[in-house]
């Protein structure tokens, strides 16, 4: 019996950072969706055909912040776990079901944080 890999939506406006995160997560055998900004991410989330198990978003997005994006996403998918990536993690107060990873983070930190937020397979 094969296990369906978890799907993670990455929202990061820096193309190089986004590419690195995607590469790491794909190597860990996750299915990864990408968005360069909040508007793109909302289109992915609004597509109910796509399963998303976790959204990881940068806090400092152009236009709408990661927190504002999370608020809108939670209206569409209330149970979706959300991971914020921020260089200012110690100053962030996050609601239940949301966590923060401080930038810069290691591959091991990213792997452990993502796995801790996903339902046990």
ABEGO torsion letter per residue (X at the ends): XBBBBBBBBBBBABAAAAAAAAAAAAAAGBBBBBBABAAAAAAAAABAABBBABBBBBABBBGBBAAAAAAAAAAABAABBBBBBBAAAAABBBBBGBBBBBOBBBAAAAAAAAAAABBBX
